[in-house]
Amino acid sequence: MRKLYVHVGFHKTGTSSIQSFFHQHREHLRGYGFLYPLAGIVPAYPGHHNLAWELARDRRFDSRRGTFSSLFSEVQAFDGDVLISSEGFEGVLGYPHRWTALREYAKRCGYVLRLLVFLREQASYLESLFLQNLVLGFGECFRSDLEECLTHGEFRKRDWRFHFDYLKLITTLKGCGFDQLIVRDYSPDGSLDVIDAICEAMNLSSVAQSGLERSHKNARHSLRDYLIRFHDNRFPTQRTGHRAKNLHAIGDGIGKLAMVAPLRTQIRNRFISDNIALAQEFNLLNRPGIRGGWLV
């Protein structure tokens, strides 16, 4: 039976690199019996974000960019497995009923529906999200994000919903009617290439080993850039201007921008027991080549 893989991110787990790889090598992948569809891809971004926005009922959804109806019209003509990918799906994971239409489409068209989730150590995830949100124009204090993460196991920014209580989320997803949940861990230190990881999860290791070009996207900005963004977000009527030179000097004095150890420990302790349970359930500690160490 044909398989439809829905890669839901999370954010900051190499999603842009994955999407760029599959988009760039779409025609090559057809030779392996694998389709990365065009429906739902937004110009300049190689992920199926419009499909995620359709499920999320997001204001950015535009039916002209492709819908789930047009997706299944496209894949019907292809006799093989399919991958759609968008970190935007993360915002829909907490709403099981919103996946009903996709499940029904997949069943009608003869597809096994598999949800693919990459998880990142919570402290590292929170830190990376905060920096990315600075770039997107959010100027809130880091402390408020931290408190929401620790208290509620998630936090929200406008149209986005970010999850940190992974066990609770996965437990919810089990009731969504997916044929399979595939969970992998992500390490930002590059100890496991994320493209190798997703290809392994979809039984496409031969593709990962075929020497196709890869590019790693969304590298961190300089500390100076983050300081300027933070200042301009918090004080929009007082743009940095000549202060940029001073911020550059401050950045040189600080060095690397990172969360302090006590906060990392606090976040780790908040989620450690659930992380262990999740690692055991999905065998994340014993699969060859899969890191999994941060989960415990």
N, C-alpha and C positions, 0 to 999 in steps of 0.2 A: 504494500500500500504506500502511496506517495506521502511524503512528510512535509509539513509546513512548519518551519522554525520561526518563532517570533523572538528576536533578540531585543530585550527590553532595557539594556544597559546594565547597571545603573550609570548615572552621570559619573564622569571622571574615572571611568574604568577602561579607557582605550577605545571608546565607541567610535570616535571620529576616524581613528586609524583603521578599525575594522571596516567601517563603511566605505572609506576611500579605497581600500584593497579590493573589496568585492565589486564596487562600482567600476573601478579602473579595469578589472579583468573579467567583466561580465561575459564577453564572448568566449574567452578561454574556458571559463567555468562551465559553459554549456557542453563542452566536450566531455566533461565529467558527469553529465546528467544533472546539473545543478543550475538553478535560475535565481538571479538577483533582479527582481522586477523593476520596471521603470515607473509603474503607477505609484503615486504618493511621494515621489522624490521632489523636493523643493529646489529650484535653481540655486546653484552655488553651494548646496549642501547635499552630500551623497546618501543621506539616510532617508528613510520613509517617514519623515516627520509629519506630513499631511495626514497619513493614516493614523498616527498617534493622536494628532489633534482632533481627528474625527471621533475617535473613541472617547477622548477627554472632553469633548464638547468645547474645545478651545476656540477663542475668538479669532485665532490665526487660521483656522481651517478654511480652505478654499476648494470647493468641489472641482474646479477646473484643473487642479494639480493632481487629481486622482483620488478615488474613493475605494473602499473595500469592494464595491461592486465592480469597478473597473479593474481592480487587482485580480479578481477571480476570472474576469473575462480574459485577461492576459495570460494567467497561468493555466487556464483550461487547454490552451493550445500547446502546452509543454508537458512532455511525459517524463517527469523527474521531480526531484525534491526542490523546495523553494525556501529562501531566507528573506524575511523582511526585518529591518533593524532601525530602531530609533530609541534613544534614551528618553524621549518624550513619553514612552509607554510607562515609565516609572510612576508618573503622576496618576495613572489609571489603576495601578496595582491594588490600591486600597478600596476599589469599587468593583467587587466581583460581578455585579449584574451588568456592567458595561461591556463585558466580554461575551455576552450571550450571542449577539449578532455574528461575531467572528466565529464562534464555535459552530453556529448553524450553517454559515457559509462553507466552512471547512468540511463539515460532515456531508453536506449536499454535493460538494465537488469531489468527494472521495479522498480527503486528506486527513492524515493523523496530525493532530495539533500539538506541537511541542514548544514549551516556553523555556527560553534560555536566559538565565540571570547570572551576571557577574557581580560579586560582592567585594567590597574593599574595606579594610580595617577601619573601624568607625572614626577613630581620631584623625587618621590620615584623610578620610573622606570628608569630614567636617572642615578640616583645614583647607583642603583643595577647593571645596565648594565656596568657602568664604572668599578666597582669592578670586575665583571665577566670577562670583557675584559682584565684586568690586569692579571688574571689567565691564559687567553688564549694567552698572549704574546704581547698585544698591550700596547705601552708606551706613547701614545699621552697625551697632556695636557687636563685636564678636561674642561678647558675653551673653547677649540675648539669644543668639543661635545655639550656644552651648547649653543654656538652661532649658530651651525647648527640646533639644536632643536628649538630655538627661531625664527630663520630666515626662515627656510624651513619646520618646522614641522616634520622633520625626520633627520636621519643621517645614513651614510653607513660606514661599515668596511669590506673591502675585499669582501667576498661573502655574507655578511649580509646587510639587510636593515631594520632599526628600525623606527617605526612610532610613532608619538606623537600627530599629528592632527587627533584625532579619528573621529570627525564628517566628515571631508573631506574624510577620508578613507572609512568609512561606506557608505557615499553617492556614492562613486565610486563602492563599492561592490554591491550596489543595481542594478547596470546595468550589473552584471555578470551572471544573469540568475539562481541564486540559488532559490530554492523553498521557503526557509526561512532563514533569518539571526537571530541568537540568540546571544544576547549580555549580558554578565554578568560582574560584577565588581569584582576585586580581592583586598583583603586587606592583606598585609604581617603581620599584628599584630595577625592573627589567629582568628579574631572575627567571621569569617565564614570559616569552613573547605572547602577547594577547592574540595575535593571529594564529599562532600555533595552537593556543588553547581552544579557540572557537572551532578551528578545523578539526581538532581531536574530538570535540564534543559532538560534531556532526558527521563523524566518520569520513572526514576529508583530509586526513593527514597527508595523503599523496599530493594534494594541492599545495599544502604548506611546504612540502619538501621539493616542489618543482622549480624553485628558483625565481618565482614571479616577484617583480619589484614591490617593495613595501615602503611606505612613508609614514613616519610617526607624527601625528598632528597635535596641535594645542599644547605646545611646550610652554612652560611657565614664563611669565613676563619677568623683567628685571625688578628688583626691589624698589628702585626709583620709580618705575611705572606704577607699581601698586600704591606707593605712598602718594603719588600725584592723583591717582584715581580716588583714593580714600578721601583726600582733602577736597577734591572737586565734588564728590558725591555729598559730603557732609556740608559743604559751604558753596553751593552752586552760584551764589552771587559774588563770590570772592575767588575767582579762578586763580590758579597758581601763578601764571605769568612768570615774573622775575623770581618767584619763590622756588621754581623748579631747581635752580642751582643749589639752593639751601637743602632741598629735599634729597638731592643727589649726594650731598655731603653727609647728610644724616644716614642715608642708605649705606654709604661706605663705612660708617661707624658701627652700624648694626650687624652687617654681614648677612647671613641667611635668615630669612623670615620663617620662623617655625614655632609651633606650639610648645610651651614649656612642659617639661617632664611630668610635674604633678597633675596637670590637666589631662595629659595622655593616660596617666594611671587611673585617674578618676573615670574617664570614659571607658577604659578597658574593664575596670571592675564592674561598671554598670551592666555590661553586656557579656561578660566572660562565660557565665554558665549557659546562657542561650547559645552562644557561639560554639561551645563544645558540643552541645546537643545537635546542632545543625551539622557540624563537621562529621559527627558520628553517623548521622542519618544518611548523608550524601557521600560518605566515604571520601571526604576531602583530604584526609591525612595519609592515605595509603595508596593512592593511585600513582604509578610511576611517572615522574616528570612534572607532577603537580605540587606546587609549594605547600599551600595549606597551613603553614606554620603560624600565621598571625591569628588564626581562629582560636588558638589556645594559648 
